[in-house]
Amino acid sequence: MVAGPIFVREALTAPRRLSHYLMRSGFVAGLLILFYSIRQATIGFQDVLFAGDVASFSAMTFKVFALLQLTLGMFFATVFTASNVAQEKDRRTLILLLMTDLRNHELAVGKLLASLLIVGVLLTTSLPVFCFLKLLGGITWSQILWAEAIVGSAALAAGCWGCFVAFWRDKTFQTLAISVLGIVLFVLVAHGLGAFVIPTLALASPYAGMIHVLDPMSQPELGPIVVSALPTVATLLAVSSILSVVTISQLRRWNPSPELHQSVAESTPLTTTAADGIQASDGDIAEIAVPPRGRVHRIVWDSPIIWREMRTRAYGRRMIWIKLAYLTLALLIAGSAILTSSRDNSLILGMVTAPAFAFLGIGILSLLLTNAQAVTSITNERDGGTLEILLVTDLRPHEFVLGKIGGALWNAREMILMPLLMIIGMAWLGRVPTLTPENVLYLGIAFLVLNLFAVTLGIHAGLTYQNSRTAIGHSLGTMFFLFVGIFIFMLLLVEARSSFAIQLQSFILFIGFGSVGLYSSLTYRNPSGALTLASIILPFLTFYAITDFLLGGSLGVCFWICVAYGFTAIAMMVPAMNDFDIALGRNAGE
C-alpha cells in the first residue's frame, strides 16, 4: 500500500480495542441525544400537524449536525496527527523509524492516515444518521453528500497541516500551538479575502462552503439552484496535496533536528593538550576531559520546578514567534469585529454583538493553548524519561504540582492577558453598551477561574494517562467539548425562548450525557467522591449560568461559573498533591 506498514498496523490493531467501538457508538448516541434536545427545544410536546414543520425541523437539525461534525473533524484531525508525530519525537522513536528502510512517503502518509483513521470511521458512521434525516424531508441527497465531502476534505487538510508542523517542529507545545493557530488563521484569511477582495475566495473556507451547501437559496446568482461545493473541496484537496508533498520532500532534512546534533556536539567532552595534560605511566601525555571554559552556571531557585518553567527554554527557542502570531491573530479578530460593529449592531446568532463574539473566540483559543501548555509540561517529562528522575528526589508533591501550574500560567501569560486587555479596551471605547466596569470585573474573574481550570485539567490528564497522545486528546478534547456544548446550549436556548424549568426538562438528557462523559474522563484511573460530584454539578451549573446570562444576569453568571469550575479545579488539584503516587498510578491505595 502507498501508506506503508505504519497505516497497515493501525488499521489491523484499531478494531481490536474496546475504545474503538465505544467511540463509534458514543458518537452516534451523542447525535441522537442532540436530536432529541433540538426537538424538545423547538417543538416540545406539541403535536406536529403539517409535513412542512417536520421538514423544517429536519433541515435545522441537519445544519447543526453538519457544522458540529465539521468543527469536530477539523479539530481532532489536527490534534491527533500533531500529537501522534510529536510523541514519536519526544520518545526518540522517530530516529529509529528513520533508520529503517521506510521511504519518506511511507512514513509521512502512514502517520497521517493512521491518525485520521478514527476521524474517517466517525465520518462514515454519521452517514446513516444523515440518511435518517433525509426521510423526514427538508434536505436532499446532494446536500448530504457534499456536506460529507466538505468534512472529509477539511479533516484531511487539517491533518496534513498538523503532520507538516509536527515533522517541522520539535517541541510538542510548539506543534500544537502552531497547528491550532494555523487552522484559525486559514479560516479567517479566507473569509477576509472573500469579504474585502473577491467574494468567491471565501469558498476556500470549509465553513463558507458548508453554509453554501446548507442554504442554497442564499445564492446571489440568478438561475436554477445548484447544490455544489466543488470549489471548496477542490481547494482543500489542493492544500492537502501541497502540504503532503512538502512534508515528504523535507522530512529527512528536518529530522533529526539540528538542535539534536548541536546538543550531541556540546555533550562531547573536550580534551587537553600536552600543556594542560597529565603524565601517564608510560611517559605519554594522557588526554583528560575538562569542561568548557567560560561557562557561567545559573543559580537554581529553592523551587526547581518553577525555576525550570520560568527561567529555561524548556519548550523551545522559538516560543516568541508563537506568541507574536497569537497576538497578531487576536488583533486582527478584534479589529475586524470593531469594524463590523460600526456598520452593523445586530446580534450574532441572536446572542452577542460582534466585539463580544470576537472576545469569545479569542478567549476559547487562549484556554485551549493554556490547556495544551499544561498537559505538554507533563507529557514531555514522561516521554523524555525525566519524570521518574524527579520522583526519586526530595521534591514534595505540592512543589511539583504547584510548580507545574505556575509555570504553565507564566508561559501562557500573553494568552491570559490579551483577552483581559481586549474587554477593557472594548469597555473604554464603548463598543459594547452593556460592558460596564462592574461587568468587566465579573468577566475578568470568571476568565481567570477558567484559565485555572484549564491548567489544572491539563496537569490532571498528564498525570492520569500514561500515553502522551491519549493525555493530550483527553485534555484538549474535554475543553473542546465543553465549549461546543456551551455553544449548542446557547443556540438552542435562544431558539426555545422559554422558562428555566421548561428548558431544564428539555435538556436534562443532554446534560446527563455530558456529565457521564466528564466523569469518564476525570475519573479514568483514580475515582474520587469530589471528582464525581464535580462531574455532576459542572454541566448543570454551566447550564444555569448560560440561562442567567441570556436573561440579562451578571453577578450570578460569574458566581456560578467560579463555583463550578473552581470546585472542579480544586477537586483535581488536591488529590494530586496529597496522594501523588496514587495520582501517577504507582500505588493503588488500600
C-alpha positions in Angstrom: 0.0 0.0 0.0 1.0 3.6 -0.6 0.6 4.3 3.1 3.1 1.6 4.1 3.2 -0.6 7.2 2.5 2.1 9.7 -1.0 2.6 8.5 -1.5 -1.2 8.0 -0.6 -1.8 11.6 -3.0 0.8 12.8 -5.8 -0.5 10.6 -5.3 -4.0 11.9 -4.9 -3.2 15.6 -7.5 -0.4 16.0 -10.6 -2.7 15.7 -9.2 -4.9 18.5 -9.6 -2.1 21.0 -12.8 -1.7 23.0 -12.4 2.1 22.8 -12.8 1.9 19.0 -16.4 0.6 19.3 -17.3 2.8 22.3 -16.2 5.8 20.3 -18.3 4.9 17.3 -21.4 4.0 19.3 -20.9 7.0 21.6 -20.7 9.4 18.7 -24.0 8.2 17.2 -25.6 8.2 20.6 -24.5 11.8 21.1 -26.0 12.8 17.8 -29.3 11.1 18.7 -29.4 12.8 22.1 -28.7 16.1 20.4 -31.5 15.3 18.0 -33.9 14.8 20.9 -32.7 18.0 22.6 -33.3 20.1 19.4 -36.8 18.6 19.1 -37.7 19.4 22.7 -36.3 22.9 22.3 -38.1 23.7 19.1 -41.3 21.6 19.1 -41.6 20.3 22.6 -44.5 18.0 23.4 -46.8 19.6 20.8 -48.4 17.6 18.1 -47.0 18.2 14.6 -49.8 18.5 12.1 -48.1 19.6 8.9 -45.3 17.9 7.0 -43.7 21.2 6.4 -43.0 21.6 10.1 -41.2 18.2 10.1 -39.2 19.2 7.1 -38.2 22.5 8.6 -37.1 20.7 11.8 -35.1 18.2 9.8 -33.3 20.9 7.9 -32.4 22.8 11.1 -31.1 19.6 12.7 -29.0 18.8 9.6 -27.4 22.2 9.8 -26.4 21.8 13.4 -25.1 18.3 12.8 -23.1 19.3 9.7 -21.5 22.3 11.3 -20.8 20.3 14.5 -19.2 17.5 12.6 -17.1 19.9 10.5 -15.7 21.6 13.7 -15.0 18.3 15.4 -13.4 16.8 12.4 -11.0 19.7 11.8 -10.1 20.0 15.5 -9.4 16.3 16.2 -7.7 15.7 12.9 -5.2 18.4 13.7 -4.7 17.3 17.3 -4.5 13.6 16.6 -2.0 14.0 13.8 0.2 16.5 15.5 0.3 14.6 18.8 1.0 11.3 17.1 4.1 12.6 15.4 5.2 14.7 18.4 5.0 11.6 20.6 7.5 9.8 18.4 9.9 12.8 18.7 9.6 13.0 22.4 10.3 9.3 22.9 13.1 9.5 20.4 11.5 6.6 18.4 11.3 8.7 15.2 15.1 8.3 14.8 14.6 4.6 14.9 12.0 4.9 12.1 14.3 7.0 10.1 17.0 4.3 10.4 14.7 1.7 8.7 14.1 1.2 5.0 10.9 3.1 5.2 10.6 5.7 2.5 9.6 9.3 3.1 6.1 8.9 1.7 5.5 5.7 3.7 6.5 7.4 6.9 4.6 10.7 6.4 1.5 9.4 4.7 1.4 6.4 7.0 1.4 8.6 10.1 -1.2 10.9 8.6 -3.7 8.2 7.6 -3.1 6.3 10.9 -4.0 9.4 12.8 -7.0 10.1 10.6 -8.4 6.6 10.8 -10.7 7.2 13.7 -11.9 10.5 12.2 -12.7 8.7 8.9 -14.6 6.0 10.9 -16.7 8.5 12.7 -17.4 10.4 9.5 -18.7 7.2 7.9 -20.7 6.3 11.0 -22.6 9.6 10.8 -23.8 8.9 7.3 -26.8 6.7 8.4 -27.9 9.5 10.8 -28.0 11.9 7.9 -29.9 9.4 5.8 -32.4 9.2 8.6 -32.9 12.9 8.5 -33.4 12.6 4.7 -36.5 10.5 5.5 -38.0 13.4 7.4 -37.7 15.8 4.4 -36.2 19.2 4.2 -32.8 18.1 2.7 -31.6 16.5 -0.4 -29.1 13.7 -1.2 -26.8 16.2 -2.8 -26.6 18.3 0.4 -25.8 15.2 2.4 -23.0 14.0 0.0 -21.5 17.4 -0.4 -21.5 18.0 3.4 -19.7 14.7 3.9 -17.2 15.6 1.2 -16.5 19.0 2.8 -16.0 17.4 6.2 -13.7 14.7 4.8 -11.6 17.2 2.8 -11.4 19.7 5.6 -10.3 16.9 8.0 -7.7 15.7 5.5 -6.3 19.3 5.1 -6.2 19.8 8.8 -4.4 16.5 9.3 -1.9 17.3 6.6 -1.2 20.7 8.3 -0.8 19.0 11.7 1.6 16.4 10.1 3.6 19.2 8.4 4.0 21.2 11.6 4.8 18.1 13.7 7.6 16.9 11.4 8.9 20.5 11.2 8.9 21.5 14.8 10.4 19.5 17.8 8.6 20.6 20.9 5.0 19.3 21.5 3.6 22.6 22.6 5.0 24.4 19.6 3.5 21.8 17.4 0.0 22.0 18.9 0.0 25.8 19.1 1.2 26.4 15.5 -1.3 23.8 14.3 -4.3 25.3 16.0 -3.3 28.9 15.2 -2.7 27.9 11.5 -6.2 26.4 11.2 -7.8 29.5 12.7 -5.7 31.9 10.5 -6.6 30.0 7.3 -10.3 30.3 8.0 -10.1 34.0 8.9 -8.0 34.8 5.9 -10.3 33.0 3.6 -13.3 34.9 5.0 -11.5 38.2 5.0 -10.4 37.8 1.3 -14.0 36.9 0.4 -15.4 39.9 2.3 -13.0 42.6 1.1 -11.3 41.3 -2.2 -13.2 38.7 -4.2 -16.4 37.1 -2.8 -15.6 33.7 -4.4 -12.4 33.4 -2.4 -14.5 32.9 0.8 -15.4 29.4 -0.6 -11.9 28.3 0.2 -13.1 28.2 3.9 -14.8 25.0 4.8 -17.4 26.9 6.8 -18.3 29.1 3.9 -18.6 26.1 1.6 -20.7 24.3 4.2 -23.1 27.3 4.7 -23.4 27.5 0.9 -24.5 23.8 0.8 -26.8 24.1 3.8 -28.6 27.2 2.5 -28.5 27.0 -1.3 -31.4 29.6 -1.6 -29.0 32.3 -0.4 -27.0 32.2 -3.7 -26.8 35.7 -5.3 -26.7 34.3 -8.8 -29.8 34.2 -10.9 -30.8 30.9 -12.4 -31.6 27.4 -11.2 -30.5 26.4 -7.7 -27.4 24.2 -7.8 -26.1 22.5 -4.6 -22.4 22.1 -5.1 -19.2 22.6 -3.0 -16.7 21.7 -5.7 -14.6 24.9 -5.3 -14.3 24.3 -1.5 -13.5 20.6 -1.8 -11.0 21.2 -4.7 -9.2 23.9 -2.7 -8.9 21.8 0.4 -7.6 18.8 -1.6 -5.1 21.0 -3.3 -3.9 22.4 0.0 -3.6 18.8 1.3 -1.6 17.8 -1.7 0.8 20.7 -1.4 1.4 20.2 2.3 1.9 16.4 1.9 4.4 16.9 -0.9 6.4 19.5 1.1 6.3 17.2 4.2 7.6 14.2 2.2 10.3 16.1 0.5 11.6 17.9 3.6 11.1 15.0 6.1 14.7 13.8 6.4 16.1 17.4 6.2 14.1 18.4 9.2 14.7 15.2 11.1 16.8 14.6 13.1 16.6 18.2 14.1 19.8 20.5 14.0 19.2 21.1 17.8 19.8 17.4 18.4 23.1 17.5 16.6 24.1 20.6 18.5 23.2 19.0 21.9 25.3 15.9 21.0 28.2 18.1 20.0 28.0 20.1 23.2 27.9 16.9 25.3 31.1 15.6 23.7 33.9 16.2 26.3 36.8 18.5 25.3 40.4 17.2 25.6 43.5 18.8 26.8 46.9 19.0 25.1 50.3 18.5 26.5 50.3 21.9 28.2 47.3 21.0 30.3 47.6 17.2 30.4 49.0 14.8 33.0 51.9 12.5 32.7 50.8 8.9 32.1 52.8 5.9 33.4 54.4 5.1 30.1 55.6 8.7 29.5 52.9 9.7 27.1 50.7 12.7 27.6 47.2 11.5 28.6 44.2 13.4 27.3 41.7 14.2 30.0 38.2 15.6 29.7 37.7 19.1 31.1 34.5 21.2 31.0 34.3 24.1 28.5 35.9 27.3 29.7 34.0 30.4 30.3 30.6 28.8 31.1 28.6 30.6 33.8 26.4 28.3 35.8 23.0 29.6 36.6 21.7 29.8 40.2 18.7 27.5 40.7 15.9 28.7 43.0 14.7 26.8 46.0 11.8 25.6 43.9 13.5 24.0 40.9 10.3 23.1 39.1 9.1 26.7 38.8 12.6 27.8 38.0 12.8 25.4 35.1 9.4 26.5 33.8 10.2 30.2 34.1 14.0 30.6 33.5 14.8 28.0 30.9 13.8 27.3 27.3 12.1 24.0 28.2 9.5 24.5 25.4 11.8 25.5 22.6 13.8 28.5 21.4 11.1 30.0 19.2 8.3 30.5 21.6 8.4 34.2 21.0 7.2 33.7 17.4 4.2 31.7 18.5 3.2 34.4 21.0 3.7 37.1 18.3 1.5 35.0 15.9 -1.2 34.7 18.6 -1.1 38.5 19.4 -1.3 39.3 15.7 -4.3 37.0 15.3 -6.0 38.4 18.3 -5.6 42.0 17.0 -6.9 41.0 13.6 -10.0 39.4 15.1 -10.6 42.4 17.4 -10.1 44.9 14.6 -12.5 43.1 12.2 -15.1 42.8 15.0 -14.9 46.6 15.7 -15.2 47.4 12.0 -18.2 45.1 11.7 -19.9 46.5 14.8 -19.5 50.1 13.4 -21.5 49.1 10.3 -24.0 46.6 11.8 -25.0 46.4 15.5 -27.1 43.3 15.1 -26.6 40.4 17.4 -24.7 37.3 16.1 -27.0 34.3 16.3 -29.3 36.4 18.4 -27.0 36.2 21.4 -24.0 38.6 21.4 -22.6 41.5 19.5 -19.6 41.2 17.1 -17.0 42.5 19.6 -18.3 40.2 22.3 -18.2 37.3 19.8 -14.6 38.2 19.0 -13.7 38.1 22.7 -15.4 34.6 22.9 -13.3 33.4 20.0 -10.0 34.7 21.4 -10.9 33.5 24.9 -11.6 30.0 23.7 -8.4 29.9 21.7 -6.5 31.2 24.8 -8.0 28.5 27.0 -7.1 25.7 24.5 -3.5 26.9 24.2 -3.2 27.3 28.0 -4.5 23.8 28.5 -2.1 22.5 25.8 0.8 24.2 27.6 -0.2 22.5 30.9 -0.6 18.9 29.5 2.6 19.0 27.5 4.5 20.1 30.5 3.8 16.7 32.0 3.9 14.6 28.8 7.3 16.0 27.9 8.7 14.9 31.2 7.2 11.5 30.9 8.4 10.9 27.3 11.8 12.3 28.0 12.3 9.9 30.9 12.8 12.8 33.4 9.6 12.3 35.4 10.8 9.2 37.2 14.1 11.1 38.0 12.1 13.9 39.6 10.0 11.5 41.6 13.1 10.0 43.3 14.3 13.4 44.5 13.3 15.1 47.7 10.7 17.2 45.9 7.4 17.3 47.7 4.2 16.7 45.7 2.8 20.2 46.2 6.1 21.7 45.0 5.8 19.6 41.8 2.1 20.3 41.1 2.1 24.0 42.1 5.4 24.5 40.1 3.8 23.0 37.0 0.6 25.0 37.4 2.6 28.3 38.0 4.9 27.5 35.1 2.0 26.9 32.7 0.3 30.2 33.7 3.6 32.0 33.3 4.5 30.6 29.9 0.9 31.3 28.7 0.7 34.8 30.3 0.2 36.5 26.9 -2.8 34.2 26.2 -4.3 35.2 29.5 -3.6 39.0 29.4 -4.7 39.6 25.8 -8.4 38.7 26.3 -8.5 40.8 29.5 -7.0 43.8 27.7 -9.5 43.3 24.9 -12.5 43.6 27.2 -11.0 46.5 29.0 -10.4 48.2 25.6 -14.0 47.5 24.4 -15.4 48.9 27.6 -13.2 52.0 27.3 -14.2 52.5 23.6 -17.9 51.9 24.4 -18.4 49.3 21.7 -20.4 47.1 23.9 -23.1 49.1 25.8 -23.7 46.5 28.5 -20.0 46.2 29.3 -19.9 48.4 32.4 -16.9 48.4 34.8 -18.8 46.1 37.1 -19.4 43.6 34.3 -15.7 43.9 33.2 -14.7 42.9 36.8 -17.1 39.9 36.7 -15.9 38.8 33.3 -12.2 39.1 34.3 -12.7 37.0 37.4 -14.6 34.3 35.5 -12.0 34.2 32.8 -9.2 33.8 35.3 -11.0 30.9 37.0 -11.5 29.2 33.7 -7.8 29.6 33.0 -7.0 27.9 36.3 -9.4 25.1 35.4 -7.8 24.7 32.0 -4.3 24.4 33.5 -5.4 22.1 36.3 -7.2 19.8 33.8 -4.0 19.6 31.7 -1.9 18.7 34.7 -4.5 16.1 35.8 -4.7 14.5 32.3 -0.9 14.4 32.0 -0.6 12.6 35.4 -3.5 10.3 34.7 -2.8 8.9 31.3 0.5 7.1 30.6 0.3 7.6 26.8 1.0 11.2 25.7 -1.3 11.1 22.7 -4.2 9.9 24.9 -3.4 12.5 27.6 -3.4 15.3 25.0 -6.5 14.0 23.3 -8.5 13.8 26.6 -7.3 17.1 27.9 -8.0 19.2 24.8 -11.0 17.1 23.9 -12.6 17.8 27.3 -12.1 21.5 26.9 -13.3 21.5 23.3 -16.5 19.5 24.1 -17.2 21.9 27.0 -17.1 24.9 24.6 -19.1 23.1 21.9 -21.7 22.1 24.4 -22.0 25.6 25.7 -22.4 27.0 22.2 -25.1 24.5 21.3 -26.9 25.2 24.6 -26.9 28.9 23.9 -28.1 28.4 20.4 -30.9 26.1 21.5 -31.9 28.3 24.4 -32.2 31.3 22.1 -34.3 29.1 19.8 -36.5 27.9 22.6 -37.1 31.2 24.5 -38.9 29.6 27.4 -38.6 29.5 31.1 -35.8 27.8 33.0 -37.9 24.8 34.2 -39.0 24.0 30.7 -35.5 24.4 29.4 -34.1 22.1 32.0 -36.7 19.5 31.2 -35.8 19.7 27.6 -32.0 19.4 28.0 -31.8 17.1 31.0 -30.8 14.1 28.8 -28.1 16.1 27.0 -26.7 17.5 30.3 -26.7 14.0 31.8 -24.8 12.6 28.8 -22.2 15.4 29.3 -21.9 14.5 32.9 -21.2 10.9 32.1 -18.5 11.9 29.5 -16.9 14.3 32.0 -16.9 11.6 34.7 -15.3 9.0 32.5 -12.5 11.5 31.6 -11.8 12.8 35.0 -12.0 9.6 37.0 -10.4 7.3 34.4 -7.8 5.9 36.8 -8.3 7.4 40.2 -12.0 7.9 41.0 -12.9 10.1 44.0 -16.0 11.5 45.5 -15.0 15.1 44.8 -14.4 14.4 41.1 -17.7 12.5 40.9 -19.5 15.5 42.4 -17.7 17.9 40.1 -18.7 15.8 37.1 -22.4 16.0 38.1 -22.6 19.7 39.1 -20.4 21.3 36.5 -22.7 20.7 33.4 -25.8 21.7 35.5 -24.2 24.9 36.9 -22.9 25.8 33.4 -26.4 25.4 32.1 -27.8 27.6 34.8 -25.1 30.3 34.2 -25.9 30.3 30.5 -29.6 30.7 31.2 -28.9 33.5 33.6 -26.7 35.2 31.0 -29.4 35.1 28.4 -31.9 36.6 30.9 -29.5 39.5 31.5 -27.7 38.4 34.6 -24.1 39.3 35.5 -23.1 38.6 39.1 -25.0 35.3 39.1 -23.2 34.2 36.0 -19.8 35.0 37.4 -20.6 33.3 40.8 -21.8 30.0 39.4 -19.0 29.8 36.8 -16.5 30.3 39.6 -18.2 27.7 41.8 -18.5 25.1 39.1 -15.0 25.4 37.5 -13.2 26.5 40.7 -14.5 23.5 42.6 -13.6 21.1 39.8 -10.1 22.6 39.7 -9.6 22.1 43.4 -11.0 18.5 43.1 -8.3 17.7 40.6 -5.5 19.6 42.4 -5.8 18.5 46.0 -5.6 14.7 45.4 -2.6 15.2 43.1 -0.8 16.8 45.9 -1.9 14.6 48.8 -1.9 11.2 47.1 0.8 11.8 44.5 1.8 8.2 44.0 -1.9 7.2 43.5 -2.4 10.0 41.0 0.5 8.7 39.0 -0.8 5.1 39.2 2.2 3.8 41.0 0.1 2.9 44.1 -3.5 1.8 44.0 -4.0 2.5 47.7 -5.6 0.2 50.2 
